[in-house]
Amino acid sequence: MTTQQRPLPDFPALDLNFVRHQLAHSPVGHTLVYHNTVPSTMTIASELAQNPNIPSGIMVVAEEQSSGRGRRGRSWHAPYASALLVSIVLKPPQLTLPAATLSMVAGNALLAAVADVVPELATALHLKWPNDLVLGADPSSARKIAGILAESSLEADGSMAYAILGIGVNVNQRTTHLPRIAPPTPRPTSLRIASKGLIDRSYLLVQLCQRLTEGLTLSAAESYQRWKSHLATLGQQIALYANGTEQPATLIGRALDVQSDGALVIEDEEGKHHTFHAADVSIRPLTRPFRGNPTHS
């Protein structure tokens, strides 16, 4: 942990007293491990998770990350006190859902929490497979608001010893604070830009923990159906990049369905179906009629 920085007027620090008071008896977020600046909240949460005395539901929160971790080893950085950066540790007996379902629970909870805090954006919020939160009426031009990273560790018998949900949300950044992203990755935006007002990160953190608590009480089937209903990817013409967006697209086709384990089913130009459990996806404007029948529910 580095020397404490002084928050700028645009970026007020988290209200720790408020967060701790609101979540004191919550199954998720009851204990807050707070840092000013860290390399990554995921790294700290992983170290805590390996300690058998650390309870489920503890969360690591930072005002800034110097080496934030995203999917496929990508970095994630934002100005001090501008984003919501949190990693949450889950353990048995609270940890009952399959690893793939936990990512769905996190996506559902994040979307609901943002809708709670910024209700005027609720109808434009969607999830983009595998688990980004995006904003926009048109899926092909929707902008990324947040990302989720889920990691888990198994016991010798194959059961989960613990899981960590890492969530990064663009909250109060201005346009000049956001990175320039080359296509086909969605361009980023922030809740402040979209809503034209300063957002209370402390309230968003509380809502996120409460929504996660609710989500963990649902069955795997219920979580899957909610997640599926939020996916903007389904029914869209997409380019899929199995080896990263720096390489040519692996497959171009139509996103037909998602399986209960989170796998995406794509129909190619010849009508053949392909299944992918992990990849990058770019949603493209529809250039021709599609003869299939997407199973989007």
N, C-alpha and C positions, 0 to 999 in steps of 0.2 A: 504494500500500500504506500502510495507516494504522499508527499506533502499536500495538505488540503488546499484546494483551489477555491477561489472566491466566485460564487455564481454570478453570472451577468444578469442584468434586469430582465432580458428576454428569456433567460433560462433559470428560473427559481429552483433551488434544491428540493429534494423530496422532503415532505413533512413527516419525519419519522415517528413523532408522537402520535399523529393522526393514524398512520398506517398500523402501528403496533396496538393502539387502542381498538381499532376496528377489527383487527384480526387476532386478538389475544386468545380467543377460544375457537378459532377456525381450524378445521383439519388441515387446510392448506394455507400456509403463510403465518402460522402461529409464532414462528421464530424467524426474525429477520437478521441476516448477517449482512451488514452494510459496509461498503467500501466507497471511497471517493474515486480512485482510479486503480484499475487492475488490468492485467493482460487479458483475462477472460473470466467471466462469471462461471462458465461451464467447467473450467479447470478447477476452480475452488470448490464448486459443488461436487465434482467427481471425488476430490480428496475427502470431503466431508462424508459422502455416501459410503465410502469404504470403512468408515468408523462405525462399529456395531452399536455404539452408544448414541449415535446421531439419529433422532426420530424422523419418521416420515413427515413430509409437509414443510420441512425447513426450506427457506429460500435465501438465495444470495442475490443481492441487488447492488449495482454500482452506478455512479453518476457518469462514468466514462470507462471505456475499454480501449486499451492500446493495441490489443491483438484479438479482437472479438472473432469468434468462430462461427462460420455459417456452413451451409451444405457444401460438400466436396472440398473442404479445407479453405473456403473463401474467407477473406477478412471482412470485418464489419466494424466501422468506426463512425462516431458522431461527436459533435462538440459537447463539451462538458455540460451535464445536466439538461441536455436537449431531448434525449431519447429515454425510453423505458427499457432497461437492460436487466433481465431477471432469469435465474436458473433455479428450478424447483426440484427437490429430491423427493422421490416417492419410494416407499418400501412396503413389503408385506406387513400386516394384513391389508393395508389400504391399497396395495398394488395387486389387483386381482385381474385386470384386463390384459389381453395380449399386447405386445409391444406395438404392433401396427395400430391397434385401436387407441392407444394412448396418444399417438400423434393426431388422430381424429378428434379425440376429446379436447386436446389443446387447441386445435383449429376452431372447433365449435365455440369453446370458451372465449377465445380471443375475439372472434367476430362478435359474439354477444356482448362482451365487455365494452368494446369500442362503440357498439350501437347504444349501450346504456349511457355512456359518457358523452357521445356526440350523436344524439338521435337524428339530427337532420341528415346524417350520412348513411343511416341504416339501410335504406333501400338500394344504395349503390355499393354496399360491401359484399364481397364474394371471396371464396377461397379458390386459389389456382393450384392445381395438382403439381407437386405432391402436398405442399402445405405452406403456401404464401397467402397472406391477406392482401387483396387488391381492391382498388376503388375505381369504379367507372361503370357507366351503363353499357358500353361496348366492350366485350371481353378482349377484343384485339388491340384496344388502346388503353385498357385499364392500367393504372399505375400501382406500384407496389408500396404498401403501407408497412408491412411487417413480415417477418419470417420466423419459422419454428424449426428447432433442431432437437430431435429426440435421440437419446442414447440409453442403452441398457446393458446390464451385466448379468450373466447367468450363473446359477449355482451348478454344482457337479451333476445334479439330477435333471438339469435342463430348465428348471423353474427360474424366474427372475429374482435376482438378489436385490436389485434396485434399478430404478430408471431416473433419468434426469431430463426435464423439459426445459430447454433454453428458448427464450422468447425475446426478440428485439423489435421494438416498435418505433417508427419515426413519429415523434410526437410534436415537438415545437420547433423543429428546424425550419429555417427559411430556405428559399430556393438556392441561394448561394452556398448553403451548408451541405447540400446533397451532392453525392458523387455523380459524375457523368458516366452513364452506363451505355455501352455500345449494344445495338440490337444483336441478337433477338431477345436479350434479357429485358423485362419490363422496366421502364423508367420509374424511378422512385418519386414519391411525394411524401408529405407529412400531414398529420391531422390538422395542424395549424394552418397550413396552406389551403387545405380543402375546406376547412370550416371558417377560415378568416378570423380566427381568434385563438388566444392562448389557452392551452388545454392543461388541466390539473393532472399531472402524472401520478400524484399520490392517490387520487380518487380512482384513476384508471387501474392502478396496481391492486387496490382493494377489490374493485369489481372483477378483475381477472381472477384473483384467488377465490372469490366467492363463486364465480362461474365454473372454475375448475372443480371446486368442491361438489357442486351440483352434478357436473358431468361424470365424476367418478362414481356416482351412485347409480348411473344408468347401465343397462346391459350393453354388451358389445354390439348387439343387433341395433339397438336404439341409437347408439353413438354413430354407427356406420350410416344409418339412414339419414340422420341429421347432417352429417358431413357430406354425404352424397348430394343432398338437396341444396347445399351451399356452393357446390363446385361450378364455377363458370366455365370450366374446361369442357364439360360434357356437351356433346352436340356440335362442337366447334371443329373447324379444320385446323390442324396443328402440325407443327414440325417438332419432332422428338430428337433430342440429342443425348444419346446414351453415353457418350464419352466427353461431355462438356460442350459448351457453346462455342469454344474456340475451334472445334472440329466441324466438318460438314454434317448436316442433319442425317441421322441414322434412318429416319422414316418420316414420310409425309403422308398424312391420312386424316381420318375423322375419328375423334374420341367418342367411342360408343358407350362405354360403361366403366365402372370401377367395381372391383370385386371386394368382398368383405375383408380381405387382408390388405386392401389399399392398392392393389395392382390395377394399372390402367389398361383397358382393352381398346385397341386401335384397329380400324379397318383401313387397309391400304388401297391403292388405285385399282387393284385387281379383285377387290372384295375379300381378301384374306384377312384373318384376324391375328393380331399380335398382342402379347401381354408383356408389360414391363412393370417391375416393382420399384425401380428407381431410375430417374433420368431428369433432364431439364426439358421443359416444354415451352414452346412459343406458340401462342394462339395467332392464327393468321385470318385476315378478312376472307370471307367465302367468295371464291372466284367462279364457282360453277355449282349448279344444283347437285344435291347429294341424294343418291338413290336409296340409302339405307334408312333404318329406323332407330335413331338413338334411344337408348333405354334410360333416359334421364327422368328421375322421379323426384 
